[in-house]
Amino acid sequence: MAELHRFFYPGTLAAKSVVTLEADTAKHIWQVLRMDEGDKLMLTDGKGTIANGEIQFAERHKCNVKVLDTSFQERNGKRFHLCVGFTKNNARNEWLLEKATELGVASITPISSARFQKTHIRFDRWEKILQSAILQSQQSYLPVLSQLTTLQEVQQKFIDIPQKFIAHCMEDEAKTPLQELLKSAEDVAMLIGPEGDFTADEVTLCLKHGYRPVSLGKQRLRTETAAITAAAIFNLIS
């Protein structure tokens, strides 16, 4: 039996209810996939709920789906919280968001730091990228995307996370390969600096708050490459 197409629905999914999908989703269903009344599909709310549904009505900008049944998928394993200094290149930022989501990160926090280069943050567009990525990778949980957050606020936000790491490029500071420090049963907060890296004072601040300096390999990596490398290492070990 062929795999059913998956779609994102931001509201409540309850058995026997009828939901109206967003206009962009309806257009894709009707115009691209050529689906129509009676066709089966799957929906997720990005919070663990999966629903089997049947199209009741479909046209270019509207699609009603009857929810046949629902199930809930527990989020197993530890969580990876990615905190990163986004670049001024939106294409690279969007690539980072897509790939980090495919790798199953629990949250993404854009960091405002001393060398942060102002970028145009379009959270509505970024949320759509996350939604598309969980559908493509067949996941049930949408990463939590935060507003721009200062480094000081990050310290408080993840104060209770047992494993906290920072990747920076200061050559006179000893670093341990990330894979040697990760413990498979604990949540992780990972800090990745902006282009130009964290300042020495910022690194010192993080170390005082329990962040351990780590290496992501021998090469000097771009911000988005470092972020995805860290998430991939986490995925292999968790």
N, C-alpha and C positions, 0 to 999 in steps of 0.2 A: 504493500500500500504506500502511495506517495506521501511524502511529508507535507502536512498542511502549511499553508502560508501563515506567518506570524505577523501580528500588527500590535502597535502600542495604543492603549487606551488609558488616559490619565485619571479616570474616575473610578467609581466602585463597580466591581464585577460581581454580580449576584445571579445565581441560577434562576432561570425562567424570566429574567428581566430583558428589556430591549434597550440597547445603547445606540447612540448616534456617534459615528466616528467623525474625526476632524476632517475638514474639507480636503486637505492635502492627501490624507490617507484614502478618502473616498475616491479622489481622482485617480490615484495609483491603482486601486482595486478595479475600478470600472474601465479606465482608459488604457492602462498598461497591461494589467493581468487579464482583462476581459472577463472578470468574474461577475456573476449575476445572481438573481434570486435562487435560493436553494443550495448554493455552493457553501461548503464548509470551510472554516478557518479557525485560527487560534488567536487569542488575545492575551496580553499581559499588562498589568498595571505598573510594572517595575518595582513592586514591593513584595514580590513572592507569589502573587496569585496568577494562575494560568486558567484560561477559560476556553472551552470548545464552543464554537458558535456557528450559526447558520444565517446567511444573508437573507433578510426579508425584503429589502428594497435597495437598489443601487442605481445611481446616476452620476453625472460628472462631478458634482460637488456635495453629494449627500449619500450616506450609506447607513442603513439601519441593520443591526445584527441582533438576533435573539441568542441570548446566552443559554446554552443547553445544560452545561454543568461546569463546575469549577473545582480546582484543587489548589493546595498551598504547598509551596516548596520551601522548606527550611533552609536558611543560609548556613551551610556547614563550613567548618574550618575557620581559621583566623582571617582577620581583615587587614587590608593594606590601604593606608591613608597616604595619598600622594600630595605633597606640598611643593609647589614648583614656581619659580620666577619666570612667568611667561615672557616670550620675546615680542618685539614690535612687528614681527612677521605673522600675520593672521593665518596664513596657509599652514605654517609650521605648527602653530598653536592648535589648529583644528585637527591636524594629523595626530598630534599628541593625544588630544581628547579621544579621538576614535580608537587608537591603538591601546591606550590605557584602559578604556572601557572593555575592549575585546579581551584584555588580560584579566578582567574581573576585579579591578580596584574598587574599594568600598566608597572612597570619597576623593575628590580632587579640590585642592585649595590653592588658588592663585595667590602668590606671595608678593607683597609690596615691600621692597628692601632698598638699600641705599643706591644700588646700581640698576634698579628696575627701570626698564625703558617703557614709557607709557604706550599702551596698546589699546586699540578699540575693542572693548569687551562687549560682545553681543550675546547676552545670556539666553535670549530666546533662540537664537541660531545654534548656540552651543548645546542647549538642551536637546534640540532636534538631532544633533550629531550623536549625542549619547544614546538617545532612543533608537536611532538607526543601528548603532553598533551593538546594542544588546539583542536586537532582533537578528542581526546577521550572525552573531555568535551564539544564538539560542540560549540566552540567559534570562533569568526572571527578576534580577535586581538591577535597578538603575543607580549608578554612582551618585552620591550627594555632591552637587556642584556648589561651592561657596562663592560668596562675593569676594572681592579683593580684600586680603587680610594682611595686617602688618605682622612682622616676625615676632613681635612681642605678644600679639594676640594668639599666634600659633602656639606659643609656649603654653598658654593657659588652656587653649582648646584641646590639646592632646596631653595634658599633664598626667592623666591616669593610664596612658598607653604604656605597656611594659617594655616594648622594644622601640627605641627612638634612635634614628641614624641621620647623619648629615654627610652629603657628598660635596666636597669642595676641592679646589685645585691648588691650595697652598702647599708648596713642595717641602717646606720645612716642618710640616706637621705629619706625624706618623699616622698611617691609616691601615685598617685591616680589611681584607676582601669581604664584601658583604655576605657572601655565601658561607663564610666561616663563623659569622656571628648570629645568623638567623636561627631562631628556634621555631620549630614547626607548630607549636601549640599556643603561640602568643601573637596578639595583634601588633602591627608595625606602623609607625609614623616615619615617613621618609622625606627629608628635605633636600631639594635640588635647587641650586642657585641660579640666578639669571645669567644672561650673557655678561661676561666680565666678572662673574663669580660673587660670592659673599665677600664682605670686607672682613679684615682680621677681627674687628670688634664684634661683628655679627657672629662669626664662628665662636668666639670666646663666650658670647651670650648663650649660644646653643649648648656648648659644652657644659656650662654652669647649670643648665636645666636638664642635664642627663642625656644629651644626644651624643652618640659615639661616632667618631669620624670613620668613614668607610671608603674603600676603593671599589670602583666599578670596572677595573681593568687597566691595562697599560696605556691605552690610547687616551688622548684628550678628546672628550665627547662634547657635542653640542648639547644645549639644555634639554631639548626634546629627546635626543638619543639617550642621554643619561637617565631620564625619567623612565623611558620604556625598558632600558636595560635593567634597572632596579626592579621594575614590576615583573619582568620576565624571570629574573633570578628568584624572586619571591614565589612565583607560580611553580617553578621547578621543585622548590623545597617544601612548599606547604602541602 
